[in-house]
């Protein structure tokens, strides 16, 4: 079968909206991507909800929604121990696109695909993407490690430093893009692969902190941001040139996971729940993710970005909300959130019951899922005091107008439909 399957290249650009792509093509910033941006095969898709990277890249590489792969945000909590941790590949409970190719005897090569850490054993090669913490654990097979160290491969730009030194962040982003291209050149020449994925996450990082500089030509860092975008376009051009040199049959997908928009305000849902009397703290939190500070008499709490959990006896080992109370508490929180305003604007576009969005979801789907109005960035910290605030970020995700191109002309509606729509990963491939 694999002899007739086209070589499939996926070029990922995290955080790219169709509107920004067209704007950058019109300005002459995206010269290499311009033919694709202007193609009849390019259209906008919608993110899965919530519109954050782990949820959407997991939906991309499994061909499933969150209710089937089990990733609902950046973090997960153990309902028995209340321990919280960042999600990674161990959180994904569905088979993957590299499994699909490997089961058919085909080789995959993947660079910087988010939510793939720690790198699994696979038929092929991988450098894990966000949230990759350590290069050694992010690489398969392990003999690649010294080669990547020699070419100074960067897992991620230092966004912590970028909070206070945007000039250093931009320099770091440029160096990270270059390191991804060096890794691409390391992986590409052996053309025995059937699937090749490379994802550039640098636009997302820049947009969070410098969306104002990207959009405003008068901003002192606008030209610097355009330089980073030119670097991404140049890197994409290098990848596309290699693809164009391939003999057929072949297929190209260019995908993003969410769009971006200017930030109106961050909105801390846990602070809102505290103010409304549903969440209380037994002690001062050690950090923003310190869920151990929660008083066990709390009726509800939130996890990022806008996932609300009722502290029910049926789901949590020390839950205090019984079946009789559950429906009333959940509906009151929902109504209060729908009435929340900031400077005269409704903060929430929608507040869904978990089962509306995630029917029979595996893992720990939320009891309520908040979808903010455009420009609001939902958070769920345990150490904030204010519902609204600005913390050095100027951009936030949005779930619509997400960039998508398929040389074969498919037109998926959502991220989960991209690979199944391309004839990859049918319904029978779900991990039992």
C-alpha positions in Angstrom: 0.0 0.0 0.0 2.7 2.5 1.0 4.3 2.4 -2.4 1.3 4.3 -3.8 0.8 6.7 -0.8 2.0 10.2 -1.7 4.9 11.6 0.3 3.1 14.0 2.7 4.8 17.1 4.0 3.1 19.1 6.8 4.4 22.6 7.3 2.9 24.0 10.6 2.9 27.7 11.5 1.6 27.9 15.1 -0.8 30.9 15.6 -1.1 31.9 11.9 -4.5 33.4 11.0 -5.6 33.7 7.3 -6.0 37.4 7.7 -2.5 38.0 9.0 -1.1 35.7 6.3 -2.8 37.7 3.6 -1.7 41.0 5.2 1.9 39.9 5.3 1.7 38.6 1.7 0.3 42.0 0.5 3.1 43.8 2.4 5.8 41.7 0.8 6.9 40.1 4.1 5.6 36.6 3.1 7.1 36.3 -0.4 7.7 32.5 -0.3 4.4 31.7 1.2 2.5 34.2 -1.0 1.6 31.6 -3.8 0.1 29.3 -1.2 -1.7 32.2 0.6 -3.3 33.2 -2.7 -4.2 29.7 -3.7 -7.8 28.5 -4.3 -6.9 25.6 -2.0 -6.3 27.9 1.0 -9.2 28.5 3.4 -9.9 29.1 7.1 -10.7 26.3 9.6 -11.8 26.5 13.2 -9.8 25.5 16.3 -11.0 22.9 18.7 -12.1 24.4 22.0 -10.4 25.6 24.0 -8.2 27.2 21.3 -4.8 26.4 22.9 -1.9 24.6 21.3 -1.9 21.3 23.1 -5.6 20.7 22.5 -5.3 21.6 18.8 -2.1 19.9 17.9 -3.2 16.7 19.7 -6.5 17.0 17.7 -4.4 17.4 14.5 -2.1 14.4 15.0 -4.8 12.1 16.3 -7.6 13.2 14.0 -9.8 13.3 17.1 -11.5 15.9 19.3 -10.5 16.4 22.9 -13.3 14.1 24.1 -11.5 11.3 22.4 -7.8 12.1 22.9 -8.3 13.5 26.5 -6.3 16.8 26.3 -8.5 19.7 27.4 -5.9 22.4 28.2 -2.3 23.1 29.2 -2.7 21.3 32.5 -4.2 18.2 34.0 -5.2 17.4 37.6 -5.3 14.0 39.3 -8.7 13.8 40.9 -7.4 11.4 43.5 -4.3 13.4 44.7 -5.1 16.9 43.4 -1.6 17.0 41.8 -1.5 19.2 38.8 1.0 18.9 35.9 1.5 20.2 32.4 0.0 18.0 29.6 2.4 16.1 27.3 2.2 13.1 25.0 1.5 10.8 28.0 -1.8 12.7 28.3 -2.9 11.7 24.8 -5.2 8.7 24.8 -5.6 8.1 21.1 -3.5 6.7 18.3 -1.4 9.1 16.3 -0.5 9.9 12.7 2.9 8.4 13.1 1.3 5.2 14.5 -0.9 5.2 11.4 2.0 5.4 9.0 4.2 3.0 11.1 1.4 0.4 11.1 1.6 0.4 7.3 5.3 0.1 7.2 5.9 3.8 6.4 8.5 6.1 8.0 7.7 9.4 9.7 10.0 12.4 10.5 8.7 15.1 12.9 10.3 18.3 14.1 8.8 20.5 16.9 5.3 19.1 16.7 3.7 20.4 20.0 2.3 17.9 22.6 4.7 15.1 21.6 7.1 15.2 24.6 8.7 12.9 25.7 9.5 11.6 22.3 8.0 8.1 21.8 9.6 5.1 20.0 8.3 5.3 16.5 9.1 4.1 13.0 11.1 7.2 12.1 12.6 10.2 13.8 11.2 12.9 16.1 12.3 16.1 17.9 9.4 16.8 20.3 7.8 20.3 20.5 6.2 22.3 23.3 6.2 21.5 26.2 9.6 19.9 25.6 11.7 20.4 28.8 14.9 18.5 28.0 16.5 17.8 24.6 17.6 14.3 25.6 14.0 13.3 26.3 12.8 15.1 23.2 14.7 13.1 20.7 14.1 9.7 19.1 16.2 7.8 18.2 18.8 8.8 20.9 21.8 8.8 18.5 20.3 12.0 17.0 21.1 13.8 20.3 24.8 14.6 19.7 24.0 15.7 16.1 21.4 18.1 17.3 23.7 19.4 20.0 26.4 20.0 17.3 24.0 22.2 15.3 22.9 24.1 18.4 19.2 23.0 18.1 16.9 25.1 20.3 13.8 23.6 21.8 12.2 26.9 22.6 13.0 30.6 22.8 13.2 32.1 26.3 9.8 33.8 26.7 10.4 34.4 30.4 13.2 36.7 29.6 11.0 38.1 26.8 8.6 39.5 29.4 11.1 42.2 30.3 13.4 42.2 27.2 11.4 42.0 24.0 14.5 42.8 22.0 16.2 39.7 23.4 13.1 37.6 22.8 13.1 38.7 19.1 16.8 37.8 18.7 16.1 34.4 20.4 13.2 33.7 18.1 15.3 34.3 15.1 18.0 32.0 16.3 15.4 29.3 17.1 13.9 29.5 13.6 17.4 29.0 12.2 18.0 26.0 14.4 14.7 24.4 13.1 16.0 24.8 9.6 19.3 23.1 10.5 17.3 20.2 12.0 15.2 20.1 8.8 18.4 19.8 6.7 19.6 17.0 9.0 16.3 15.0 8.6 15.4 15.7 5.0 18.1 14.2 2.7 17.2 10.5 3.4 13.9 10.4 1.3 12.8 7.1 2.7 10.0 8.8 4.7 6.3 9.0 3.9 5.3 11.7 6.4 7.4 14.8 7.2 6.2 17.3 9.8 7.9 20.5 10.8 6.2 23.2 12.9 7.4 26.7 13.5 6.1 28.0 16.8 7.9 31.3 16.8 5.0 33.4 15.5 2.8 32.3 18.4 5.5 33.3 20.9 6.0 36.7 19.3 2.3 37.4 19.0 1.6 36.8 22.7 4.1 39.5 23.7 4.3 41.7 20.7 0.9 41.6 18.8 0.7 45.4 19.1 4.2 45.7 17.5 3.2 43.3 14.7 0.0 45.3 13.9 1.1 48.9 14.5 3.7 50.2 12.0 4.5 53.1 14.3 5.6 50.7 17.1 9.3 50.9 17.8 9.7 47.1 17.5 7.5 46.8 14.4 10.4 46.4 12.0 12.1 43.9 14.3 8.9 41.8 14.3 8.7 42.0 10.5 12.3 40.6 10.4 11.2 37.6 12.5 8.2 37.1 10.1 10.6 37.3 7.1 12.8 34.7 8.8 9.8 32.4 9.2 8.9 33.0 5.5 12.4 32.3 4.5 12.5 29.1 6.5 9.1 28.1 5.0 10.5 28.9 1.5 13.5 26.6 2.2 11.1 23.7 3.2 8.8 24.4 0.2 11.8 24.4 -2.2 12.8 20.9 -1.0 9.2 19.8 -1.4 9.0 21.2 -5.0 12.2 19.2 -5.8 10.5 15.9 -4.8 9.4 13.5 -7.5 5.7 12.6 -7.2 3.3 11.5 -5.9 3.4 14.0 -3.1 1.1 16.2 -1.0 1.6 19.4 0.9 -0.4 20.6 3.9 0.2 24.0 5.5 -1.6 24.2 8.9 -2.0 26.4 11.9 -3.7 25.5 15.2 -5.4 28.8 16.1 -5.5 32.5 15.1 -4.5 35.6 17.0 -6.0 38.9 18.0 -5.2 42.0 20.0 -5.6 41.5 23.8 -8.3 43.4 25.6 -7.6 42.0 29.0 -6.6 38.8 30.8 -9.5 37.3 32.8 -8.7 35.1 35.8 -11.5 32.6 36.3 -10.3 31.4 39.7 -10.3 34.9 41.1 -13.8 35.3 39.7 -14.8 32.1 41.5 -13.2 33.3 44.7 -15.1 36.6 44.5 -18.4 34.7 44.0 -17.7 32.5 47.0 -17.3 29.2 45.1 -13.5 28.9 45.7 -11.5 29.5 48.8 -7.8 29.1 49.7 -6.6 27.3 52.8 -3.2 28.9 52.6 -1.2 31.2 50.4 -0.2 29.5 47.0 3.4 28.8 46.4 2.9 29.6 42.6 0.2 30.1 40.1 -0.3 26.3 39.6 -0.3 25.4 43.3 -3.7 23.7 43.5 -2.7 22.3 46.9 -3.6 25.7 48.4 -7.4 25.1 47.6 -9.6 24.7 50.7 -11.4 21.4 50.3 -14.7 23.0 51.1 -14.5 24.9 47.8 -17.5 24.2 45.5 -15.6 24.8 42.2 -12.3 25.7 40.7 -10.9 26.4 37.2 -8.0 25.1 35.1 -6.6 26.9 32.2 -7.8 28.5 30.1 -11.5 28.6 31.0 -12.3 25.1 32.2 -14.5 25.0 35.4 -14.8 21.9 37.5 -17.5 21.5 40.2 -15.8 20.0 43.2 -18.2 17.0 43.2 -18.0 13.9 45.3 -18.5 11.8 42.2 -15.3 13.1 40.4 -12.9 14.1 43.2 -11.6 12.1 46.1 -12.3 14.9 48.6 -15.1 16.5 46.7 -17.9 18.2 48.7 -20.7 18.8 46.2 -23.4 16.1 46.2 -25.6 15.2 43.3 -28.5 17.3 44.6 -26.4 20.5 44.7 -24.5 19.9 41.5 -26.9 21.2 38.9 -27.8 24.4 40.8 -24.2 25.3 41.5 -23.2 24.7 37.9 -26.0 26.8 36.4 -25.5 29.7 38.9 -21.8 29.9 37.9 -22.7 29.7 34.3 -25.2 32.6 34.6 -22.8 34.7 36.6 -20.1 34.3 34.0 -22.5 35.2 31.2 -23.2 38.4 32.9 -19.5 39.3 33.5 -18.5 42.6 31.8 -15.3 44.5 31.3 -15.6 48.2 30.4 -19.1 47.6 29.2 -18.3 44.5 27.1 -19.5 41.0 27.7 -16.5 38.9 28.6 -17.9 35.5 27.6 -19.2 34.7 24.2 -20.5 31.3 25.5 -20.4 29.2 28.6 -21.1 25.5 27.7 -21.9 22.5 29.8 -19.0 20.1 29.4 -21.2 17.4 27.9 -22.4 19.8 25.1 -18.9 20.2 23.8 -17.4 16.9 24.8 -20.1 14.2 24.7 -19.0 11.2 26.8 -15.5 12.7 27.0 -12.6 10.5 28.3 -10.2 11.6 31.0 -11.4 14.6 32.9 -13.6 16.9 30.7 -14.7 20.1 32.4 -18.2 20.7 33.9 -18.3 24.1 32.2 -16.2 25.4 29.3 -15.9 29.2 28.9 -15.4 30.7 25.4 -14.4 34.3 25.7 -15.5 37.2 23.5 -12.8 38.3 21.1 -9.8 39.8 22.8 -10.2 38.3 26.2 -7.6 35.8 27.4 -8.9 33.4 30.1 -6.6 32.2 32.8 -6.9 30.0 35.9 -4.2 31.0 38.3 -4.2 30.3 42.0 -2.1 33.3 43.0 -3.9 36.3 41.4 -5.9 38.8 43.2 -7.7 40.6 40.4 -10.1 39.2 37.8 -8.9 41.6 35.1 -5.3 42.6 34.4 -2.4 42.9 32.0 0.8 41.0 32.4 3.2 42.0 29.6 1.1 40.3 26.9 -0.6 42.1 24.0 -2.0 39.3 22.0 -4.3 36.3 22.6 -5.7 33.3 20.7 -8.9 33.2 18.7 -10.6 30.1 17.4 -11.6 31.2 13.9 -9.8 32.3 10.7 -7.1 29.6 11.2 -4.8 29.1 8.2 -5.1 25.9 6.2 -3.9 24.7 2.8 -3.9 21.3 1.1 -2.4 20.8 -2.3 -5.1 18.1 -2.8 -7.9 20.7 -2.2 -9.6 19.2 0.9 -11.8 21.6 2.9 -12.0 20.5 6.5 -14.0 22.5 9.0 -12.0 21.9 12.2 -8.5 20.9 13.2 -9.7 17.3 14.0 -10.9 16.8 10.4 -7.6 17.7 8.6 -6.0 14.3 8.5 -9.1 12.1 8.2 -10.2 14.5 5.4 -6.9 13.8 3.8 -7.5 10.1 3.8 -5.2 9.6 6.8 -6.3 8.1 10.1 -9.8 6.6 9.5 -12.3 5.8 12.3 -10.9 2.4 12.9 -7.6 3.7 14.1 -8.6 4.8 17.6 -6.4 3.4 20.4 -8.5 1.1 22.6 
